[in-house]
Amino acid sequence: MNIILYTPKSDNKEWIDGISKRLPNAKIRAWHPEDKEHADYALVWRPPHDMLASRTSLKGIFVLGAGVDALLSQEQQQPGTLPAGVPLMRLEDTGMALQMQEYTLATVLRYFRRLDEYQLLQQQKQWKPLVAHQRENFTIGILGAGVLGTQVAQKLVELGFNVRGWSRSAKNIPDVESFHGAEQLHKFASGCKLLINLLPNTPQTVGILNQTLFNALPRHAYLINLGRGMQLVEGDLLNALQHGQIAAATLDVFIEEPLPSMHPFWSHPRVSITPHIGADTRPELAMDNIVANIQAIEAGREPVGLVDRARGY
């Protein structure tokens, strides 16, 4: 078995050693532009066009980061980047779900207990107890009911919150009110005091966080964006904040990263920013996931995390 590897990093030793340890009979090598030798599998993150274009004999391509949107976008811009007919696999969960739970819980509780507002009052040297939010009036909506969205929803349910979810197709998550399809999006949003975006990046989700959706939320709602920057219409958020439709927003992803120093989000008193750290791939867990999938394919079983290229995830 021959495996080729490409990441933008110059040192891929951790991945090569880790896969070799798990698959001692496999030969894994870092790909280079002159590499035309046979390969059965490819492990990639933002690969050059020439790496995969002619490799129609591959049994599988594994993306080493969260989401496959960058690779699918590259295929649209440079057709042939992904060889036709070769299965493409995303990482289902390599420690990212726990990290997303941590991030969302920290942020949800900050807004629920109004700690963000107390921080502003501290800066103004004001001693001013605020009326506490009540769980029955603090429904949390999650856009995206995949692996990450489902686990975040379940953790919030455990804490006693009313949770609802929205996805492209119908999903059934215990104790979570489910909505699906474009026709139910605004009905879903109408009851959400806090909105969390965990959608995959597809042509259908670009710009989904817009003025129309914000207007469907209860007034003074909160927003947490952990999906992709392209899903947020930034000007619409600034307008919604200015008019009080959105009370505050926490953003981890942006259209342009790093966020330009002159961007108004930096200085907005009701916008909190983190530098795309919501969840990172854990290499050891990722390698376990990839090797299990390779073994499944070799045994004739269906791999997990198989990407539907037409749907974008």
C-alpha positions as YAML, in Angstrom:
chain: A
units: angstrom
residues:
- id: 1
  name: MET
  ca: [0.00, 0.00, 0.00]
- id: 2
  name: ASN
  ca: [1.37, 3.41, -1.02]
- id: 3
  name: ILE
  ca: [0.23, 6.67, 0.56]
- id: 4
  name: ILE
  ca: [1.15, 10.21, -0.51]
- id: 5
  name: LEU
  ca: [0.94, 13.19, 1.84]
- id: 6
  name: TYR
  ca: [0.84, 16.92, 1.29]
- id: 7
  name: THR
  ca: [0.38, 19.82, 3.71]
- id: 8
  name: PRO
  ca: [1.70, 23.39, 3.29]
- id: 9
  name: LYS
  ca: [4.02, 22.76, 6.23]
- id: 10
  name: SER
  ca: [7.58, 21.93, 5.30]
- id: 11
  name: ASP
  ca: [7.86, 19.29, 8.02]
- id: 12
  name: ASN
  ca: [5.40, 16.40, 7.74]
- id: 13
  name: LYS
  ca: [7.36, 14.06, 9.98]
- id: 14
  name: GLU
  ca: [4.61, 13.81, 12.62]
- id: 15
  name: TRP
  ca: [2.09, 12.57, 10.03]
- id: 16
  name: ILE
  ca: [4.52, 10.23, 8.28]
- id: 17
  name: ASP
  ca: [5.72, 8.66, 11.54]
- id: 18
  name: GLY
  ca: [2.19, 8.41, 12.93]
- id: 19
  name: ILE
  ca: [0.66, 6.72, 9.87]
- id: 20
  name: SER
  ca: [3.69, 4.42, 9.53]
- id: 21
  name: LYS
  ca: [3.29, 3.31, 13.14]
- id: 22
  name: ARG
  ca: [-0.37, 2.51, 12.59]
- id: 23
  name: LEU
  ca: [0.11, 0.89, 9.16]
- id: 24
  name: PRO
  ca: [3.57, -0.71, 9.34]
- id: 25
  name: ASN
  ca: [3.17, -2.44, 5.99]
- id: 26
  name: ALA
  ca: [2.32, 0.76, 4.16]
- id: 27
  name: LYS
  ca: [4.77, 3.06, 2.43]
- id: 28
  name: ILE
  ca: [4.00, 6.72, 3.05]
- id: 29
  name: ARG
  ca: [5.87, 9.56, 1.40]
- id: 30
  name: ALA
  ca: [5.66, 13.33, 1.19]
- id: 31
  name: TRP
  ca: [4.54, 14.33, -2.29]
- id: 32
  name: HIS
  ca: [6.68, 16.63, -4.43]
- id: 33
  name: PRO
  ca: [6.00, 18.07, -7.90]
- id: 34
  name: GLU
  ca: [8.10, 15.42, -9.68]
- id: 35
  name: ASP
  ca: [6.34, 12.55, -7.92]
- id: 36
  name: LYS
  ca: [4.55, 10.43, -10.56]
- id: 37
  name: GLU
  ca: [4.83, 7.13, -8.71]
- id: 38
  name: HIS
  ca: [1.78, 4.99, -7.90]
- id: 39
  name: ALA
  ca: [-0.30, 5.79, -4.83]
- id: 40
  name: ASP
  ca: [-3.34, 4.09, -3.32]
- id: 41
  name: TYR
  ca: [-4.36, 6.88, -0.94]
- id: 42
  name: ALA
  ca: [-3.71, 10.61, -0.58]
- id: 43
  name: LEU
  ca: [-3.69, 12.66, 2.61]
- id: 44
  name: VAL
  ca: [-3.96, 16.37, 1.81]
- id: 45
  name: TRP
  ca: [-4.51, 19.87, 3.08]
- id: 46
  name: ARG
  ca: [-4.70, 22.56, 0.36]
- id: 47
  name: PRO
  ca: [-2.83, 20.45, -2.22]
- id: 48
  name: PRO
  ca: [-1.41, 21.85, -5.47]
- id: 49
  name: HIS
  ca: [-3.53, 21.18, -8.56]
- id: 50
  name: ASP
  ca: [-0.94, 18.80, -10.03]
- id: 51
  name: MET
  ca: [-0.86, 16.49, -7.02]
- id: 52
  name: LEU
  ca: [-4.17, 14.71, -7.60]
- id: 53
  name: ALA
  ca: [-5.31, 15.75, -11.07]
- id: 54
  name: SER
  ca: [-4.27, 12.58, -12.90]
- id: 55
  name: ARG
  ca: [-4.52, 10.09, -10.04]
- id: 56
  name: THR
  ca: [-7.79, 8.39, -10.99]
- id: 57
  name: SER
  ca: [-6.59, 5.07, -9.53]
- id: 58
  name: LEU
  ca: [-6.62, 6.38, -5.96]
- id: 59
  name: LYS
  ca: [-8.87, 4.46, -3.58]
- id: 60
  name: GLY
  ca: [-9.48, 7.48, -1.38]
- id: 61
  name: ILE
  ca: [-8.52, 11.09, -0.63]
- id: 62
  name: PHE
  ca: [-8.47, 12.24, 3.00]
- id: 63
  name: VAL
  ca: [-8.67, 15.92, 3.96]
- id: 64
  name: LEU
  ca: [-6.55, 16.68, 7.02]
- id: 65
  name: GLY
  ca: [-8.46, 19.67, 8.35]
- id: 66
  name: ALA
  ca: [-11.93, 20.71, 9.38]
- id: 67
  name: GLY
  ca: [-14.24, 20.88, 6.39]
- id: 68
  name: VAL
  ca: [-13.71, 20.16, 2.71]
- id: 69
  name: ASP
  ca: [-14.95, 23.49, 1.35]
- id: 70
  name: ALA
  ca: [-11.47, 24.78, 0.51]
- id: 71
  name: LEU
  ca: [-10.69, 21.71, -1.59]
- id: 72
  name: LEU
  ca: [-14.08, 21.72, -3.34]
- id: 73
  name: SER
  ca: [-13.69, 25.45, -4.04]
- id: 74
  name: GLN
  ca: [-10.27, 24.75, -5.52]
- id: 75
  name: GLU
  ca: [-11.86, 22.12, -7.76]
- id: 76
  name: GLN
  ca: [-14.38, 24.70, -8.99]
- id: 77
  name: GLN
  ca: [-11.64, 27.19, -9.77]
- id: 78
  name: GLN
  ca: [-9.29, 24.59, -11.25]
- id: 79
  name: PRO
  ca: [-11.37, 21.69, -12.61]
- id: 80
  name: GLY
  ca: [-9.54, 18.40, -12.37]
- id: 81
  name: THR
  ca: [-7.90, 19.15, -9.02]
- id: 82
  name: LEU
  ca: [-9.95, 16.23, -7.68]
- id: 83
  name: PRO
  ca: [-9.90, 13.12, -9.89]
- id: 84
  name: ALA
  ca: [-13.38, 12.00, -10.86]
- id: 85
  name: GLY
  ca: [-14.79, 8.96, -9.13]
- id: 86
  name: VAL
  ca: [-12.31, 8.88, -6.24]
- id: 87
  name: PRO
  ca: [-13.95, 8.85, -2.78]
- id: 88
  name: LEU
  ca: [-13.29, 11.98, -0.75]
- id: 89
  name: MET
  ca: [-13.38, 11.72, 3.06]
- id: 90
  name: ARG
  ca: [-13.64, 14.42, 5.70]
- id: 91
  name: LEU
  ca: [-12.59, 14.02, 9.32]
- id: 92
  name: GLU
  ca: [-15.73, 13.17, 11.28]
- id: 93
  name: ASP
  ca: [-14.49, 14.03, 14.77]
- id: 94
  name: THR
  ca: [-10.89, 14.31, 15.84]
- id: 95
  name: GLY
  ca: [-11.37, 16.07, 19.12]
- id: 96
  name: MET
  ca: [-13.15, 18.97, 17.41]
- id: 97
  name: ALA
  ca: [-16.56, 18.23, 18.93]
- id: 98
  name: LEU
  ca: [-15.24, 18.58, 22.49]
- id: 99
  name: GLN
  ca: [-13.48, 21.82, 21.59]
- id: 100
  name: MET
  ca: [-16.66, 23.19, 20.01]
- id: 101
  name: GLN
  ca: [-18.60, 22.22, 23.13]
- id: 102
  name: GLU
  ca: [-16.08, 24.08, 25.29]
- id: 103
  name: TYR
  ca: [-16.18, 27.19, 23.11]
- id: 104
  name: THR
  ca: [-19.94, 27.35, 22.81]
- id: 105
  name: LEU
  ca: [-20.57, 26.63, 26.50]
- id: 106
  name: ALA
  ca: [-18.14, 29.36, 27.55]
- id: 107
  name: THR
  ca: [-19.77, 31.87, 25.20]
- id: 108
  name: VAL
  ca: [-23.38, 30.86, 25.85]
- id: 109
  name: LEU
  ca: [-22.92, 31.12, 29.62]
- id: 110
  name: ARG
  ca: [-21.17, 34.47, 29.22]
- id: 111
  name: TYR
  ca: [-24.24, 35.87, 27.47]
- id: 112
  name: PHE
  ca: [-26.77, 33.99, 29.60]
- id: 113
  name: ARG
  ca: [-25.24, 35.37, 32.82]
- id: 114
  name: ARG
  ca: [-24.75, 38.79, 31.13]
- id: 115
  name: LEU
  ca: [-21.04, 38.75, 31.94]
- id: 116
  name: ASP
  ca: [-20.31, 40.61, 28.71]
- id: 117
  name: GLU
  ca: [-22.46, 43.50, 29.92]
- id: 118
  name: TYR
  ca: [-20.90, 43.47, 33.37]
- id: 119
  name: GLN
  ca: [-17.50, 43.78, 31.71]
- id: 120
  name: LEU
  ca: [-18.68, 46.95, 29.94]
- id: 121
  name: LEU
  ca: [-20.09, 48.29, 33.22]
- id: 122
  name: GLN
  ca: [-16.76, 47.65, 34.92]
- id: 123
  name: GLN
  ca: [-15.00, 49.72, 32.28]
- id: 124
  name: GLN
  ca: [-17.46, 52.53, 33.08]
- id: 125
  name: LYS
  ca: [-16.98, 52.01, 36.85]
- id: 126
  name: GLN
  ca: [-20.69, 51.31, 37.28]
- id: 127
  name: TRP
  ca: [-22.06, 49.05, 40.04]
- id: 128
  name: LYS
  ca: [-25.32, 48.01, 38.41]
- id: 129
  name: PRO
  ca: [-26.96, 44.58, 38.94]
- id: 130
  name: LEU
  ca: [-28.85, 43.51, 35.81]
- id: 131
  name: VAL
  ca: [-32.04, 41.47, 35.51]
- id: 132
  name: ALA
  ca: [-30.96, 37.88, 34.92]
- id: 133
  name: HIS
  ca: [-31.95, 35.92, 31.81]
- id: 134
  name: GLN
  ca: [-34.26, 32.97, 32.47]
- id: 135
  name: ARG
  ca: [-33.84, 29.63, 30.69]
- id: 136
  name: GLU
  ca: [-37.47, 29.54, 29.58]
- id: 137
  name: ASN
  ca: [-36.88, 32.77, 27.63]
- id: 138
  name: PHE
  ca: [-33.41, 31.86, 26.38]
- id: 139
  name: THR
  ca: [-33.92, 29.32, 23.59]
- id: 140
  name: ILE
  ca: [-30.71, 28.47, 21.75]
- id: 141
  name: GLY
  ca: [-30.80, 27.73, 18.03]
- id: 142
  name: ILE
  ca: [-28.08, 25.81, 16.21]
- id: 143
  name: LEU
  ca: [-27.63, 26.15, 12.46]
- id: 144
  name: GLY
  ca: [-26.16, 22.82, 11.36]
- id: 145
  name: ALA
  ca: [-27.04, 19.40, 12.75]
- id: 146
  name: GLY
  ca: [-23.99, 17.43, 11.74]
- id: 147
  name: VAL
  ca: [-21.52, 15.78, 14.10]
- id: 148
  name: LEU
  ca: [-20.42, 19.05, 15.72]
- id: 149
  name: GLY
  ca: [-23.87, 20.64, 15.86]
- id: 150
  name: THR
  ca: [-25.43, 17.52, 17.35]
- id: 151
  name: GLN
  ca: [-22.87, 17.22, 20.13]
- id: 152
  name: VAL
  ca: [-23.05, 20.91, 20.98]
- id: 153
  name: ALA
  ca: [-26.87, 20.65, 21.11]
- id: 154
  name: GLN
  ca: [-26.72, 17.63, 23.42]
- id: 155
  name: LYS
  ca: [-24.38, 19.40, 25.83]
- id: 156
  name: LEU
  ca: [-26.64, 22.46, 25.99]
- id: 157
  name: VAL
  ca: [-29.65, 20.22, 26.64]
- id: 158
  name: GLU
  ca: [-27.75, 18.68, 29.55]
- id: 159
  name: LEU
  ca: [-27.43, 22.16, 31.05]
- id: 160
  name: GLY
  ca: [-31.18, 22.61, 30.92]
- id: 161
  name: PHE
  ca: [-31.47, 24.95, 27.93]
- id: 162
  name: ASN
  ca: [-34.25, 24.80, 25.37]
- id: 163
  name: VAL
  ca: [-32.48, 23.95, 22.12]
- id: 164
  name: ARG
  ca: [-33.65, 23.89, 18.54]
- id: 165
  name: GLY
  ca: [-31.72, 22.92, 15.42]
- id: 166
  name: TRP
  ca: [-31.93, 23.68, 11.73]
- id: 167
  name: SER
  ca: [-30.39, 21.69, 8.89]
- id: 168
  name: ARG
  ca: [-30.81, 21.18, 5.18]
- id: 169
  name: SER
  ca: [-32.59, 17.86, 5.65]
- id: 170
  name: ALA
  ca: [-34.66, 16.52, 8.55]
- id: 171
  name: LYS
  ca: [-32.71, 15.35, 11.61]
- id: 172
  name: ASN
  ca: [-33.79, 13.73, 14.85]
- id: 173
  name: ILE
  ca: [-31.80, 14.78, 17.92]
- id: 174
  name: PRO
  ca: [-33.27, 13.78, 21.31]
- id: 175
  name: ASP
  ca: [-34.80, 16.70, 23.22]
- id: 176
  name: VAL
  ca: [-34.01, 19.15, 20.40]
- id: 177
  name: GLU
  ca: [-36.78, 20.78, 18.37]
- id: 178
  name: SER
  ca: [-35.80, 20.23, 14.74]
- id: 179
  name: PHE
  ca: [-36.41, 22.36, 11.65]
- id: 180
  name: HIS
  ca: [-35.17, 21.79, 8.13]
- id: 181
  name: GLY
  ca: [-35.19, 23.28, 4.68]
- id: 182
  name: ALA
  ca: [-35.32, 26.87, 3.49]
- id: 183
  name: GLU
  ca: [-39.05, 27.09, 4.13]
- id: 184
  name: GLN
  ca: [-38.56, 26.48, 7.89]
- id: 185
  name: LEU
  ca: [-35.52, 28.70, 8.42]
- id: 186
  name: HIS
  ca: [-37.35, 31.81, 9.59]
- id: 187
  name: LYS
  ca: [-39.75, 29.83, 11.75]
- id: 188
  name: PHE
  ca: [-36.69, 28.28, 13.39]
- id: 189
  name: ALA
  ca: [-35.07, 31.68, 13.94]
- id: 190
  name: SER
  ca: [-38.20, 33.32, 15.34]
- id: 191
  name: GLY
  ca: [-37.76, 31.61, 18.72]
- id: 192
  name: CYS
  ca: [-33.98, 31.85, 19.13]
- id: 193
  name: LYS
  ca: [-32.59, 34.22, 21.74]
- id: 194
  name: LEU
  ca: [-29.11, 32.99, 20.85]
- id: 195
  name: LEU
  ca: [-28.06, 31.70, 17.43]
- id: 196
  name: ILE
  ca: [-25.02, 29.45, 16.91]
- id: 197
  name: ASN
  ca: [-23.78, 28.84, 13.37]
- id: 198
  name: LEU
  ca: [-22.03, 25.50, 12.75]
- id: 199
  name: LEU
  ca: [-23.04, 25.01, 9.11]
- id: 200
  name: PRO
  ca: [-20.65, 23.60, 6.51]
- id: 201
  name: ASN
  ca: [-19.54, 26.05, 3.85]
- id: 202
  name: THR
  ca: [-21.50, 25.40, 0.65]
- id: 203
  name: PRO
  ca: [-22.91, 27.66, -2.08]
- id: 204
  name: GLN
  ca: [-26.28, 27.41, -0.29]
- id: 205
  name: THR
  ca: [-24.92, 28.65, 3.05]
- id: 206
  name: VAL
  ca: [-22.85, 31.60, 1.80]
- id: 207
  name: GLY
  ca: [-24.43, 34.76, 3.21]
- id: 208
  name: ILE
  ca: [-27.03, 32.90, 5.27]
- id: 209
  name: LEU
  ca: [-26.33, 35.13, 8.30]
- id: 210
  name: ASN
  ca: [-27.93, 38.22, 6.84]
- id: 211
  name: GLN
  ca: [-30.36, 41.02, 7.68]
- id: 212
  name: THR
  ca: [-33.40, 38.95, 6.75]
- id: 213
  name: LEU
  ca: [-32.41, 36.19, 9.16]
- id: 214
  name: PHE
  ca: [-31.47, 38.68, 11.89]
- id: 215
  name: ASN
  ca: [-34.88, 40.33, 11.58]
- id: 216
  name: ALA
  ca: [-36.54, 36.95, 12.13]
- id: 217
  name: LEU
  ca: [-34.82, 36.59, 15.52]
- id: 218
  name: PRO
  ca: [-36.33, 38.08, 18.69]
- id: 219
  name: ARG
  ca: [-35.04, 41.58, 19.34]
- id: 220
  name: HIS
  ca: [-31.73, 41.79, 21.25]
- id: 221
  name: ALA
  ca: [-30.68, 38.26, 20.23]
- id: 222
  name: TYR
  ca: [-27.11, 36.99, 20.37]
- id: 223
  name: LEU
  ca: [-24.97, 35.49, 17.59]
- id: 224
  name: ILE
  ca: [-22.05, 33.06, 17.69]
- id: 225
  name: ASN
  ca: [-20.41, 32.28, 14.33]
- id: 226
  name: LEU
  ca: [-18.21, 29.18, 14.31]
- id: 227
  name: GLY
  ca: [-18.97, 28.12, 10.74]
- id: 228
  name: ARG
  ca: [-17.23, 30.09, 8.00]
- id: 229
  name: GLY
  ca: [-16.65, 33.79, 7.46]
- id: 230
  name: MET
  ca: [-18.35, 33.78, 4.06]
- id: 231
  name: GLN
  ca: [-21.62, 32.80, 5.74]
- id: 232
  name: LEU
  ca: [-21.88, 36.17, 7.49]
- id: 233
  name: VAL
  ca: [-22.85, 39.38, 5.70]
- id: 234
  name: GLU
  ca: [-20.67, 41.64, 7.81]
- id: 235
  name: GLY
  ca: [-22.44, 44.90, 6.96]
- id: 236
  name: ASP
  ca: [-25.78, 43.36, 7.91]
- id: 237
  name: LEU
  ca: [-24.43, 42.37, 11.31]
- id: 238
  name: LEU
  ca: [-23.06, 45.86, 11.96]
- id: 239
  name: ASN
  ca: [-26.43, 47.33, 11.01]
- id: 240
  name: ALA
  ca: [-28.30, 44.85, 13.25]
- id: 241
  name: LEU
  ca: [-26.00, 45.72, 16.15]
- id: 242
  name: GLN
  ca: [-26.48, 49.44, 15.59]
- id: 243
  name: HIS
  ca: [-30.27, 49.09, 15.73]
- id: 244
  name: GLY
  ca: [-30.34, 46.65, 18.65]
- id: 245
  name: GLN
  ca: [-31.73, 43.70, 16.70]
- id: 246
  name: ILE
  ca: [-28.55, 41.82, 17.63]
- id: 247
  name: ALA
  ca: [-27.40, 42.55, 21.19]
- id: 248
  name: ALA
  ca: [-23.90, 41.10, 20.81]
- id: 249
  name: ALA
  ca: [-21.89, 38.75, 18.61]
- id: 250
  name: THR
  ca: [-18.94, 36.41, 19.08]
- id: 251
  name: LEU
  ca: [-17.05, 35.68, 15.87]
- id: 252
  name: ASP
  ca: [-14.33, 33.08, 15.36]
- id: 253
  name: VAL
  ca: [-14.26, 33.05, 11.53]
- id: 254
  name: PHE
  ca: [-14.00, 35.84, 8.96]
- id: 255
  name: ILE
  ca: [-14.08, 36.45, 5.23]
- id: 256
  name: GLU
  ca: [-10.49, 37.64, 5.39]
- id: 257
  name: GLU
  ca: [-8.12, 36.06, 7.88]
- id: 258
  name: PRO
  ca: [-6.24, 37.47, 9.69]
- id: 259
  name: LEU
  ca: [-8.89, 40.14, 10.20]
- id: 260
  name: PRO
  ca: [-7.55, 43.46, 8.79]
- id: 261
  name: SER
  ca: [-6.43, 45.88, 11.49]
- id: 262
  name: MET
  ca: [-8.84, 48.60, 10.33]
- id: 263
  name: HIS
  ca: [-11.92, 46.35, 10.35]
- id: 264
  name: PRO
  ca: [-14.76, 47.82, 12.46]
- id: 265
  name: PHE
  ca: [-15.24, 44.52, 14.30]
- id: 266
  name: TRP
  ca: [-12.00, 45.12, 16.21]
- id: 267
  name: SER
  ca: [-13.26, 48.18, 18.03]
- id: 268
  name: HIS
  ca: [-16.98, 47.41, 18.25]
- id: 269
  name: PRO
  ca: [-17.96, 47.20, 21.95]
- id: 270
  name: ARG
  ca: [-20.51, 44.41, 21.32]
- id: 271
  name: VAL
  ca: [-18.36, 42.18, 19.10]
- id: 272
  name: SER
  ca: [-15.98, 39.60, 20.57]
- id: 273
  name: ILE
  ca: [-13.29, 38.14, 18.31]
- id: 274
  name: THR
  ca: [-11.19, 35.00, 18.44]
- id: 275
  name: PRO
  ca: [-8.64, 34.08, 15.72]
- id: 276
  name: HIS
  ca: [-10.28, 30.95, 14.23]
- id: 277
  name: ILE
  ca: [-9.49, 28.77, 17.25]
- id: 278
  name: GLY
  ca: [-12.92, 27.23, 17.85]
- id: 279
  name: ALA
  ca: [-11.64, 23.74, 17.12]
- id: 280
  name: ASP
  ca: [-8.34, 22.44, 15.76]
- id: 281
  name: THR
  ca: [-7.52, 19.04, 14.29]
- id: 282
  name: ARG
  ca: [-5.75, 16.80, 16.78]
- id: 283
  name: PRO
  ca: [-3.23, 14.84, 14.66]
- id: 284
  name: GLU
  ca: [-3.21, 11.67, 16.79]
- id: 285
  name: LEU
  ca: [-7.01, 11.38, 16.68]
- id: 286
  name: ALA
  ca: [-7.06, 12.33, 13.01]
- id: 287
  name: MET
  ca: [-4.59, 9.56, 12.17]
- id: 288
  name: ASP
  ca: [-6.70, 7.02, 14.07]
- id: 289
  name: ASN
  ca: [-9.70, 8.14, 12.03]
- id: 290
  name: ILE
  ca: [-7.87, 7.96, 8.70]
- id: 291
  name: VAL
  ca: [-6.31, 4.57, 9.34]
- id: 292
  name: ALA
  ca: [-9.65, 3.10, 10.42]
- id: 293
  name: ASN
  ca: [-11.14, 4.34, 7.17]
- id: 294
  name: ILE
  ca: [-8.30, 2.92, 5.08]
- id: 295
  name: GLN
  ca: [-8.75, -0.43, 6.78]
- id: 296
  name: ALA
  ca: [-12.49, -0.26, 6.10]
- id: 297
  name: ILE
  ca: [-11.93, 0.44, 2.40]
- id: 298
  name: GLU
  ca: [-9.38, -2.37, 2.13]
- id: 299
  name: ALA
  ca: [-11.90, -4.74, 3.74]
- id: 300
  name: GLY
  ca: [-14.65, -3.65, 1.36]
- id: 301
  name: ARG
  ca: [-16.62, -1.69, 3.96]
- id: 302
  name: GLU
  ca: [-18.12, 1.78, 3.67]
- id: 303
  name: PRO
  ca: [-15.83, 4.49, 5.13]
- id: 304
  name: VAL
  ca: [-17.19, 7.16, 7.46]
- id: 305
  name: GLY
  ca: [-17.13, 10.83, 6.55]
- id: 306
  name: LEU
  ca: [-17.69, 10.19, 2.84]
- id: 307
  name: VAL
  ca: [-18.27, 13.53, 1.12]
- id: 308
  name: ASP
  ca: [-21.10, 14.14, -1.31]
- id: 309
  name: ARG
  ca: [-19.34, 16.50, -3.72]
- id: 310
  name: ALA
  ca: [-22.62, 17.80, -5.12]
- id: 311
  name: ARG
  ca: [-23.85, 18.84, -1.67]
- id: 312
  name: GLY
  ca: [-20.45, 20.12, -0.55]
- id: 313
  name: TYR
  ca: [-20.10, 18.06, 2.64]
...
